[in-house]
Amino acid sequence: MLLIFPPAAKACEPPAGIARLAAALQVHGVGCRLLDANLEGQLCLLKQPPATDDTWSRRAARHRVDNLSALRTPQTYQNQDRYRRAVSDLNRLLAVSSAGQGAVVGLADYQQAGLSPLASTDLISAARQPENNPFFHYFSQRLPEVLDGISTVGFSLNYLSQALCTFAMLGYLKQRHPQLKIVLGGGLVTSWMRRPGWCSPFGDLVDEWVAGAGEGVLLSMSGIDVSPNRPVLPDYSSLPLADYLAPGLILPYSAASGCYWNRCKFCPERAEGNRYCPIPVSQALSDLRQLTAIHRPVLIHLLDNAVSPALLRGLTETPPGAPWYGFARVDEQLADPDFCRALKRSGCVMLKLGLESGDQRVLDRMEKGIRLEVVERALSSLRQAGIAVYCYLLFGTPGEDELAAERTLDFVVQQRDAIGFLNLAVFNMPLFSEEADLYGSGLFYDGDLSLYTAFRHPGGWGRAQVRRFLERRFKRHPAVAAIIRNDPPQFSSNHAPFFCG
């Protein structure tokens, strides 16, 4: 079996999903190969001569090797100007390498003129004409090299930025190697399949669809009738761990699927009915210690939607042996200065906090289950402990108006010394959320695979007004502007821990 992580996504850490699947298959004696086509494909495009001859592109091509080396060197992250120049030049090279095919490839995104990842007809077009994909030169040469003895190929499709390239690759395989069985899973596929009344519009392009964890399905396809009762230690050993765009190995690890809170209105996890399935804390801690001993990562990335309070406590008692970061919910535990100091001693360098709003009424309306006074104490405790905060804010929810958004601005300004990074997002209403029937007004994006609905804001605080507020008011405040400048371009939170010295 061959498991593929397709382009295009941030190539700064190995893909956790296929590493976990590979381990489960190998435990039961099923041979498995892994291909990070995202990393390999981007590195292949970067080697191509730029399609344009402007000064920027020539400079970027001339310094390609140096810039790749810079992103893999710790010292670069002590010099923001050098880091930004390397990222900007590499992103430019990717963009111009694909310009002749009507596509724009980036270090963190992918777009192709005339094709939408949200329209099944466009994905089918990508599959029928794979030679029009800018990664065709790469995968048409690479796939035959790794297909010897392979009967099944699985794709891990997690992001919209991967969809068009995934279908181009599976279309190529269907044309050139029709005997292969194609399996499609991953986060984006799960979201599609959790839509009420899902029926695949892709005919015989895909032989098997997988929603959620894929271990059981892949084992069953291999003739092994067992239900995996415990996740096994992910196996990263066959991936090119020294080639990722980071100053050492960032090791991703998931201790749970779903969210332990799972009550926030408008949350896609809740709308899709995803259950919370944690690995026992003792096993997660043991896994992390073993993975650290094997791979010696410079950073551990905990992938959970929110690291549980029990696992946070466990990490303070059994540190993983390497610096780490991840998402957490604000609670009384994080408001305890002693606990935050213990987190710091365990290796925690940064926590991502989904605050969403600095207005209590908005938080209550969203059923976030957090109090701003607890947030204030948590931010203070984290700052005192030396743990950076990457704060996520969401504007334009049905319970917000411009006055509430102003209160969020005031809150951020007041807490500016404790907030290291900001992610500002405009609200999208999940198509099948509880309140979509109340406010929904048609598809937000054109395409039969859209996951969001346009909606009528009950207070008239529409997307245009929200964006105007963010651009003209929120981002222009000096305190906010200073925080926004900290954000690493393209790689954002994935590289942010390296700037938390």
ZAMARDO-928178 format. One line per 4 residues: number of its first residue (from 1); their letters; for each residue x, y, z of C-alpha. Coordinates in steps of 0.25 Angstrom, whole numbers. Example, Ala and Ser with C-alpha at 12.3 -4.5 7.8 and 13.67 -1.06 7.14 Angstrom:
# ZAMARDO-928178
1	AS	49/-18/31 | 55/-4/29
# end
This chain:
# ZAMARDO-928178
1	MLLI	0/0/0 | 5/14/-3 | 0/26/5 | 2/40/-1
5	FPPA	1/54/6 | -2/62/-7 | 2/77/-10 | 0/88/-6
9	AKAC	1/91/9 | 12/96/18 | 24/87/17 | 30/90/31
13	EPPA	27/77/38 | 24/62/34 | 9/58/31 | 4/52/44
17	GIAR	-8/45/38 | -1/35/28 | 10/33/39 | -1/28/48
21	LAAA	-7/19/38 | 6/13/33 | 9/9/48 | -5/2/49
25	LQVH	-3/-5/36 | 11/-10/39 | 7/-15/53 | -2/-25/46
29	GVGC	8/-29/35 | 3/-20/24 | 14/-14/15 | 13/1/14
33	RLLD	21/12/7 | 19/27/10 | 21/38/0 | 21/53/4
37	ANLE	18/58/-9 | 15/72/-3 | 29/74/1 | 36/67/-11
41	GQLC	27/74/-21 | 30/88/-15 | 45/85/-15 | 44/80/-29
45	LLKQ	37/93/-34 | 47/101/-27 | 58/95/-35 | 51/99/-48
49	PPAT	56/112/-55 | 46/124/-53 | 36/126/-64 | 38/141/-63
53	DDTW	51/149/-64 | 48/160/-54 | 58/165/-44 | 51/159/-32
57	SRRA	50/145/-39 | 65/145/-43 | 69/148/-29 | 60/138/-23
61	ARHR	66/127/-33 | 80/131/-30 | 78/130/-15 | 69/118/-15
65	VDNL	79/108/-8 | 83/119/2 | 69/122/5 | 65/107/7
69	SALR	77/105/16 | 73/118/24 | 60/112/27 | 67/100/32
73	TPQT	76/108/41 | 73/112/55 | 81/125/54 | 72/130/43
77	YQNQ	60/131/53 | 68/141/62 | 68/150/50 | 54/154/45
81	DRYR	58/161/33 | 67/149/28 | 55/140/31 | 45/148/24
85	RAVS	54/150/12 | 56/135/10 | 41/132/11 | 38/143/2
89	DLNR	48/139/-9 | 44/124/-8 | 29/127/-9 | 32/136/-21
93	LLAV	39/124/-28 | 28/115/-26 | 18/125/-31 | 26/128/-44
97	SSAG	29/113/-46 | 14/111/-48 | 10/124/-55 | 10/118/-69
101	QGAV	-1/108/-65 | -11/118/-59 | -8/113/-45 | -1/120/-33
105	VGLA	6/111/-24 | 11/117/-10 | 17/111/2 | 4/111/9
109	DYQQ	-7/111/-2 | -11/107/-16 | -20/113/-26 | -23/110/-41
113	AGLS	-30/119/-50 | -44/114/-55 | -44/103/-45 | -50/102/-31
117	PLAS	-47/92/-20 | -61/93/-16 | -67/89/-29 | -68/74/-32
121	TDLI	-68/77/-47 | -55/85/-46 | -48/74/-38 | -53/64/-49
125	SAAR	-47/73/-59 | -33/73/-51 | -34/58/-51 | -37/57/-66
129	QPEN	-25/67/-70 | -14/64/-60 | -4/70/-69 | -9/84/-67
133	NPFF	-5/83/-52 | 8/90/-49 | 12/78/-41 | 10/68/-53
137	HYFS	25/68/-56 | 28/64/-42 | 17/53/-40 | 18/47/-54
141	QRLP	32/44/-51 | 32/41/-36 | 19/32/-35 | 25/21/-45
145	EVLD	37/20/-36 | 29/16/-24 | 18/8/-30 | 25/-5/-31
149	GIST	18/-16/-24 | 7/-6/-20 | -8/-10/-21 | -15/1/-13
153	VGFS	-12/16/-13 | -18/25/-2 | -18/40/-2 | -19/48/11
157	LNYL	-27/60/7 | -28/70/18 | -28/84/13 | -35/91/1
161	SQAL	-21/95/-4 | -19/80/-7 | -31/77/-14 | -28/80/-28
165	CTFA	-14/74/-28 | -20/62/-21 | -30/60/-32 | -19/62/-43
169	MLGY	-11/51/-37 | -22/41/-35 | -26/44/-49 | -12/41/-54
173	LKQR	-12/28/-47 | -26/24/-52 | -21/27/-67 | -7/21/-66
177	HPQL	-9/10/-55 | -24/6/-55 | -22/-7/-48 | -19/1/-35
181	KIVL	-29/3/-24 | -31/18/-20 | -35/21/-6 | -38/36/-2
185	GGGL	-38/40/13 | -34/52/22 | -40/64/29 | -46/70/17
189	VTSW	-52/57/12 | -58/55/25 | -65/68/25 | -70/65/11
193	MRRP	-75/51/16 | -82/57/28 | -91/65/20 | -105/60/21
197	GWCS	-109/52/9 | -94/51/4 | -93/43/-9 | -80/43/-16
201	PFGD	-81/51/-29 | -68/46/-35 | -72/33/-41 | -61/23/-42
205	LVDE	-49/32/-39 | -49/28/-25 | -51/13/-21 | -52/15/-6
209	WVAG	-56/27/3 | -52/28/17 | -58/37/28 | -50/39/41
213	AGEG	-39/29/45 | -35/20/34 | -28/9/41 | -40/0/41
217	VLLS	-43/2/27 | -29/0/22 | -27/-13/30 | -40/-18/25
221	MSGI	-36/-15/11 | -24/-23/13 | -32/-35/18 | -29/-33/33
225	DVSP	-42/-33/41 | -38/-26/53 | -43/-13/60 | -31/-5/65
229	NRPV	-34/-3/79 | -22/5/83 | -14/15/74 | 0/11/71
233	LPDY	13/19/72 | 13/27/59 | 24/23/49 | 31/35/43
237	SSLP	44/27/39 | 42/26/24 | 39/41/22 | 50/51/19
241	LADY	51/57/32 | 63/65/29 | 57/72/17 | 45/80/24
245	LAPG	46/95/24 | 49/97/39 | 61/98/47 | 61/83/51
249	LILP	50/73/52 | 36/78/57 | 29/65/62 | 14/66/60
253	YSAA	6/57/70 | -9/56/72 | -14/51/85 | -29/52/82
257	SGCY	-39/54/70 | -51/63/72 | -52/74/83 | -54/71/98
261	WNRC	-62/83/100 | -70/82/87 | -81/92/91 | -77/104/83
265	KFCP	-88/109/74 | -84/110/59 | -72/100/62 | -70/91/49
269	ERAE	-66/79/59 | -80/81/65 | -87/83/52 | -81/70/46
273	GNRY	-84/62/59 | -70/58/61 | -68/50/74 | -57/53/84
277	CPIP	-48/41/84 | -35/43/93 | -23/34/94 | -21/30/109
281	VSQA	-13/41/116 | -2/31/120 | -1/25/106 | 0/39/100
285	LSDL	11/43/110 | 18/30/107 | 17/32/92 | 23/46/93
289	RQLT	35/41/101 | 38/30/92 | 36/39/79 | 46/49/85
293	AIHR	56/38/89 | 55/33/74 | 55/46/66 | 61/56/75
297	PVLI	52/67/70 | 54/82/72 | 39/84/75 | 27/76/77
301	HLLD	14/80/71 | 2/75/78 | -9/75/68 | -22/73/77
305	NAVS	-33/83/75 | -31/86/89 | -21/79/98 | -29/73/110
309	PALL	-27/79/124 | -23/64/128 | -12/64/117 | -7/77/121
313	RGLT	-5/73/135 | 1/60/131 | 11/68/123 | 15/76/135
317	ETPP	18/62/142 | 24/55/131 | 31/65/121 | 32/60/107
321	GAPW	47/63/106 | 46/74/96 | 40/88/94 | 25/87/90
325	YGFA	13/95/87 | -2/93/83 | -16/98/85 | -22/100/99
329	RVDE	-35/105/105 | -35/116/115 | -39/110/129 | -35/112/143
333	QLAD	-24/103/142 | -17/112/132 | -20/124/141 | -11/118/152
337	PDFC	3/124/152 | 9/111/158 | 3/102/148 | 8/111/136
341	RALK	22/111/142 | 21/96/142 | 16/96/128 | 28/104/124
345	RSGC	37/94/132 | 31/83/123 | 36/90/111 | 23/98/107
349	VMLK	28/110/98 | 15/115/93 | 0/112/94 | -11/115/84
353	LGLE	-23/121/90 | -36/122/83 | -42/134/90 | -51/138/78
357	SGDQ	-56/151/85 | -53/161/96 | -67/163/99 | -74/154/109
361	RVLD	-88/155/103 | -82/150/90 | -75/138/97 | -87/134/104
365	RMEK	-95/135/91 | -85/125/85 | -85/116/97 | -70/117/98
369	GIRL	-71/114/113 | -60/124/117 | -60/137/125 | -52/149/121
373	EVVE	-47/151/136 | -41/137/135 | -35/140/122 | -28/152/128
377	RALS	-22/144/139 | -18/133/129 | -11/143/120 | -4/149/132
381	SLRQ	0/135/137 | 5/131/124 | 13/143/122 | 20/142/136
385	AGIA	23/128/132 | 30/132/119 | 20/124/110 | 16/132/98
389	VYCY	1/133/94 | -4/132/79 | -18/138/81 | -29/134/71
393	LLFG	-40/144/69 | -53/143/61 | -61/154/56 | -75/155/50
397	TPGE	-82/144/58 | -98/146/59 | -96/151/74 | -86/162/70
401	DELA	-88/176/66 | -78/187/64 | -78/192/78 | -75/177/82
405	AERT	-63/177/72 | -58/190/78 | -59/184/92 | -50/173/86
409	LDFV	-40/183/81 | -40/189/95 | -37/176/101 | -26/173/92
413	VQQR	-20/186/95 | -21/184/110 | -14/171/108 | -4/174/98
417	DAIG	8/171/107 | 3/156/108 | -1/154/94 | 10/150/85
421	FLNL	3/147/72 | -11/149/66 | -20/142/56 | -31/150/51
425	AVFN	-43/143/44 | -56/147/38 | -67/137/42 | -72/126/33
429	MPLF	-85/119/37 | -84/104/35 | -95/99/25 | -101/90/35
433	SEEA	-99/97/48 | -111/99/57 | -114/113/53 | -112/112/39
437	DLYG	-127/110/37 | -129/123/44 | -119/132/37 | -114/124/25
441	SGLF	-117/130/11 | -111/121/1 | -97/115/-2 | -85/124/3
445	YDGD	-76/119/-8 | -81/114/-22 | -79/99/-23 | -86/87/-18
449	LSLY	-75/83/-8 | -76/96/0 | -76/95/15 | -82/108/18
453	TAFR	-94/116/16 | -96/131/14 | -104/137/25 | -112/150/28
457	HPGG	-106/156/41 | -117/159/50 | -111/173/54 | -106/176/40
461	WGRA	-92/174/43 | -88/167/30 | -75/163/24 | -72/176/17
465	QVRR	-74/184/30 | -66/174/38 | -54/175/28 | -55/190/27
469	FLER	-54/190/42 | -42/181/43 | -34/188/32 | -38/202/36
473	RFKR	-39/201/51 | -34/189/57 | -21/186/50 | -17/201/50
477	HPAV	-17/202/65 | -2/203/68 | -3/192/79 | -10/183/70
481	AAII	-1/186/58 | 12/183/66 | 6/169/70 | 2/166/55
485	RNDP	16/169/51 | 21/158/59 | 14/147/51 | 23/139/42
489	PQFS	19/140/28 | 13/128/21 | 16/118/32 | 9/127/43
493	SNHA	7/118/56 | 16/107/51 | 28/115/52 | 24/125/62
497	PFFC	30/116/74 | 44/119/68 | 42/134/70 | 38/132/85
501	G	52/133/91
# end
